[in-house]
């Protein structure tokens, strides 16, 4: 049986994470829709491992516990993974800087957070020992890794790369898939993407150039182009229409305007958090019986995450 992993990634702006509010709430760690998207991917692909990678230094203990419970409850193949468990991530200076630009969405996605994301998504794709590895941005979590089209590309060329739309083939770095034969391609891509990030560049153009010269070009003495037609490795696919935001941050929309951070109310985190908290000192105080029942009814499995 072919082993497969589908990776997702989320990075928050602050490092270290600001303390939790004193009122017992937590700042929303990421858009709830993306938790739902990850769980749906797990349901759609029960034979694949589904991993959502986050940076534990950018989240509080309560946020991590809430996210883990919301993501994994009732799902055997869906896991929350800590980027800090990857030595190459933990020691890299690029990933140990906070985003300080309130206009982080401006500038052709060249702000620090985008450069961090673009490099880290390649790095997580190189983790583990799988026959086939996939990555998708969370607005492309509907990627069908088992479809005839995707599997046909990987069988023929060992590689699939997402397009910028569902109707026109053009290289994007929002999703990809590859087998063991293409790991070297992505190792080299990571090295160049990391170097580019320090120069203020995101990794999209680097991927475009690599596809054009290394995979498509027929005559490149130094690069050894393979002459693969773009349509044979480029999957036509559109996003779900959502736009990444940072709901728990005052710069949530990335356009400089300040806004009140979104929070998870106490009555929606108490039940699941107390059940899974590793330290009783972190637990939310016991609630009256009637309120406890309400909390159980509002657990992640009932809140649209299943």
TIVO-563496 format. One line per 10 residues: number of its first residue (from 1); their letters; for each residue z, x, y of C-alpha. Coordinates in Angstrom, 2 decimals. Each point is the difference from the previous one (the first is absolute). Example, Ala and Ser with C-alpha at 12.3 -4.5 7.8 and 13.67 -1.06 7.14 Angstrom:
// residues 2
1) as) 7.80:12.30:-4.50  -0.66:1.37:3.44 .
END
This chain:
// residues 306
1) xxxxxxxxxx) 0.00:0.00:0.00  -0.94:1.31:3.44  3.05:0.66:2.17  -0.37:-1.15:3.61  2.03:0.11:3.19  -0.61:-1.85:3.25  1.78:1.61:2.96  0.96:-1.53:3.32  1.68:1.71:2.97  2.14:-0.99:2.96 .
11) xxxxxxxxxx) 1.45:2.26:2.71  2.37:-1.10:2.74  -0.10:1.62:3.44  3.55:1.34:0.32  1.52:2.95:-1.79  2.85:-0.15:-0.63  0.24:-3.77:-0.19  2.17:-1.64:2.69  3.33:-1.39:-1.30  0.09:-3.57:-1.26 .
21) xxxxxxxxxx) 1.08:-2.61:2.58  3.74:-0.64:0.17  -0.46:-3.72:-0.71  -0.86:0.58:-3.68  -3.74:-0.57:0.34  -2.63:2.65:-0.73  -3.17:0.79:1.88  -3.02:-1.30:-1.90  -1.21:3.10:-1.91  -3.66:-1.06:-0.15 .
31) xxxxxxxxxx) -2.00:-3.22:0.34  1.08:-2.49:-2.67  -3.66:-0.67:-0.77  -0.38:3.52:-1.30  2.88:-0.44:-2.41  -1.75:-3.12:-1.26  -3.32:1.88:-0.22  1.58:2.71:-2.14  1.57:-2.51:-2.35  -3.29:-1.88:-0.32 .
41) xxxxxxxxxx) -1.68:3.27:-0.97  2.63:0.43:-2.70  -0.71:-3.46:-1.33  -3.77:0.55:0.10  0.26:3.32:-1.88  2.88:-0.28:-2.52  -1.21:3.05:-1.95  -0.01:2.29:3.05  2.88:1.66:1.82  0.28:-1.28:3.56 .
51) xxxxxxxxxx) 1.84:2.36:2.39  0.94:-0.56:3.63  0.92:3.33:1.60  2.40:0.11:2.96  1.97:2.72:1.77  3.74:-0.46:-0.59  0.81:1.95:3.17  -1.82:-2.62:2.03  2.01:-2.86:-1.52  3.73:-0.68:-0.27 .
61) xxxxxxxxxx) 1.75:-0.40:-3.34  0.14:-3.76:0.56  -3.69:-0.15:0.84  -0.88:2.01:-3.11  2.16:-2.23:-2.21  -1.43:-3.18:1.48  -3.55:1.27:-0.35  0.54:1.14:-3.58  1.46:-3.36:-0.99  -2.67:-2.02:1.81 .
71) xxxxxxxxxx) -2.76:2.08:-1.54  1.17:0.51:-3.57  1.94:-3.16:-0.87  -1.57:-1.51:-3.12  -2.84:2.56:0.00  -0.02:2.53:-2.84  -2.95:2.04:1.31  0.73:0.05:3.76  2.08:2.86:1.41  1.31:1.24:3.33 .
81) xxxxxxxxxx) -0.55:3.75:0.19  1.56:2.48:2.42  -2.37:2.48:1.64  2.96:2.37:0.30  -0.16:0.43:-3.79  -3.27:1.90:0.51  0.89:3.62:0.92  -3.28:0.52:1.86  0.85:-2.99:2.21  3.70:0.75:0.54 .
91) xxxxxxxxxx) -0.60:3.55:1.19  -3.10:-0.66:2.12  0.67:0.13:3.76  -2.63:-2.65:0.73  1.99:-2.68:-1.81  3.32:0.94:1.61  -1.00:-1.07:3.49  0.58:-3.43:1.55  -2.73:-1.91:1.78  0.96:-0.01:3.70 .
101) xxxxxxxxxx) -3.15:-1.59:1.42  0.45:-3.71:0.84  -3.82:-0.21:0.06  -0.27:1.19:-3.57  -2.85:-2.42:-0.68  -2.13:1.49:2.78  -2.27:3.04:-0.13  -2.18:-0.58:-3.05  3.00:0.05:-2.35  0.81:3.61:0.85 .
111) xxxxxxxxxx) 3.65:-0.60:0.86  2.49:1.85:-2.17  0.80:-2.96:-2.26  -3.66:-0.43:-0.97  -0.41:3.71:-0.74  3.14:-0.11:-2.13  -1.23:-3.07:-1.88  -3.49:1.37:-0.53  1.31:3.20:-1.54  2.84:-1.59:-1.99 .
121) xxxxxxxxxx) -2.28:-2.55:-1.66  -1.95:2.87:-1.56  3.19:1.74:-1.09  1.39:-3.06:-1.80  -3.35:-0.35:-1.76  0.60:3.39:-1.59  3.35:-0.95:-1.52  0.49:-0.82:-3.67  -2.10:0.51:-3.09  -2.39:-2.94:-0.22 .
131) xxxxxxxxxx) -3.50:-0.42:-1.37  -0.97:-1.95:3.11  1.66:0.11:3.40  -0.54:-2.50:2.80  1.19:-0.29:3.58  -0.38:-2.92:2.40  1.31:-0.80:3.45  2.25:-3.04:-0.13  -2.61:-2.25:1.62  -2.30:0.93:-2.90 .
141) xxxxxxxxxx) 2.53:-0.67:-2.76  -2.40:-2.57:-1.45  -2.11:2.89:-1.35  -0.92:-0.88:-3.59  0.37:3.31:-1.82  -1.18:-1.57:-3.27  -3.19:-1.54:1.34  -3.32:0.95:-1.59  -1.17:1.43:3.31  3.00:2.29:0.48 .
151) xxxxxxxxxx) 0.15:1.10:-3.62  -3.76:0.54:-0.04  0.22:2.41:2.95  2.83:1.95:-1.56  -1.70:0.13:-3.40  -3.23:1.29:1.53  1.31:2.36:2.69  3.77:0.21:-0.48  0.44:-1.37:3.53  0.06:-3.14:2.13 .
161) xxxxxxxxxx) 0.48:-0.09:3.78  0.42:-3.09:2.14  -2.43:-1.11:2.69  0.85:-1.17:3.50  -1.13:-3.55:-0.78  -1.09:-2.34:-2.73  -3.66:0.09:1.01  -0.88:3.54:1.06  0.54:3.29:-1.85  1.76:2.56:2.20 .
171) xxxxxxxxxx) 2.77:2.36:-1.03  3.55:-0.96:0.95  3.33:1.51:-1.04  1.88:-3.24:-0.53  -0.41:0.03:-3.79  -1.34:2.03:-2.87  0.23:0.54:-3.73  -0.70:2.98:-2.21  0.43:1.38:-3.49  1.27:3.42:-1.06 .
181) xxxxxxxxxx) -3.36:1.63:0.64  0.34:-0.61:3.76  3.54:1.28:0.55  -1.34:3.27:1.41  -2.06:-1.95:2.55  3.18:-1.70:1.26  2.09:3.17:-0.11  -2.53:1.66:2.29  -0.17:-3.11:2.14  3.79:0.07:0.43 .
191) xxxxxxxxxx) 0.04:3.63:1.11  -2.64:-0.58:2.64  1.54:-3.31:1.13  3.38:1.66:0.47  -1.53:2.82:2.02  -1.91:-2.51:2.11  3.14:-2.03:0.66  1.57:2.96:1.76  -3.09:0.17:2.20  0.37:-3.65:1.02 .
201) xxxxxxxxxx) -2.60:-1.40:-2.38  0.31:-2.82:-2.50  -1.54:0.49:-3.42  -2.77:-2.60:0.13  -2.79:2.25:1.26  1.02:2.72:-2.43  -0.61:-2.42:-2.87  -3.34:-1.08:1.46  -1.15:3.61:0.24  1.14:0.79:-3.53 .
211) xxxxxxxxxx) -1.82:-3.00:-1.43  -3.19:0.79:1.91  -0.10:3.71:-0.75  1.73:0.41:-3.34  -0.97:-3.24:-1.74  -3.16:-1.27:1.64  -1.90:3.11:1.10  -2.53:1.19:-2.58  -0.54:3.52:1.32  3.01:1.78:1.39 .
221) xxxxxxxxxx) 0.23:3.51:-1.47  3.56:0.57:1.17  1.38:-3.45:-0.82  -2.08:-0.90:-3.02  -0.76:-3.58:1.00  -0.23:-2.44:-2.91  -2.59:-2.36:1.45  1.96:-3.21:-0.69  -1.41:-3.06:1.84  2.73:-1.45:2.23 .
231) xxxxxxxxxx) -0.35:-3.47:-1.48  0.97:1.36:-3.42  3.48:1.03:1.16  0.63:-2.19:3.07  1.70:-3.34:-0.67  -0.87:-2.77:2.46  3.36:-1.53:0.90  1.67:-1.55:3.04  3.67:-0.07:0.95  2.11:-3.15:0.00 .
241) xxxxxxxxxx) -0.13:-0.28:3.79  3.54:1.25:0.64  0.78:2.85:2.35  2.74:2.53:-0.63  3.02:-0.38:2.25  3.54:1.32:0.04  2.06:-3.22:-0.02  3.39:1.74:0.15  -0.89:2.12:3.02  -0.16:-0.76:3.73 .
251) xxxxxxxxxx) -3.53:1.49:0.01  -1.02:-2.30:-2.84  -3.55:-0.71:1.16  -0.89:3.57:1.03  -1.22:-0.95:3.47  2.99:1.18:2.03  1.46:-3.45:0.66  3.62:-0.13:-1.08  1.14:-2.86:-2.21  3.17:-0.94:-1.81 .
261) xxxxxxxxxx) -0.03:1.48:-3.51  -0.26:-2.58:-2.78  3.03:-0.17:-2.26  1.00:-1.36:-3.40  2.91:-2.46:0.42  3.24:0.60:-1.91  -0.34:-3.17:-2.05  -3.37:1.17:-1.34  1.15:3.43:-1.09  3.56:-0.56:-1.18 .
271) xxxxxxxxxx) -0.60:-1.27:-3.53  -2.65:2.42:-1.11  1.53:2.96:1.83  3.48:-0.49:-1.46  -1.52:-0.26:-3.47  -1.87:3.29:0.24  2.02:2.08:2.46  1.20:3.23:-1.57  3.01:0.23:2.31  2.34:-2.95:0.41 .
281) xxxxxxxxxx) 0.84:1.25:3.50  -3.56:-0.82:1.04  0.14:-3.54:-1.34  0.01:-3.04:2.24  3.40:-1.79:-0.06  0.39:-2.84:-2.50  -1.36:-3.31:1.20  1.36:-3.49:-0.61  -1.29:-1.64:-3.18  -2.38:-2.35:1.79 .
291) xxxxxxxxxx) -1.46:2.80:2.09  -0.31:2.24:-3.07  -2.07:-2.68:-1.71  -2.26:-0.15:3.05  -0.40:3.76:-0.11  -1.03:-0.12:-3.65  -2.57:-2.65:0.82  -1.43:2.30:2.71  -0.27:3.07:-2.24  -3.27:2.02:0.20 .
301) xxxxxx) -1.47:-1.73:-3.07  0.19:-3.33:1.82  -1.07:1.31:3.40  -3.67:0.40:-0.81  0.31:3.43:-1.64  -0.73:-1.20:-3.50 .
END
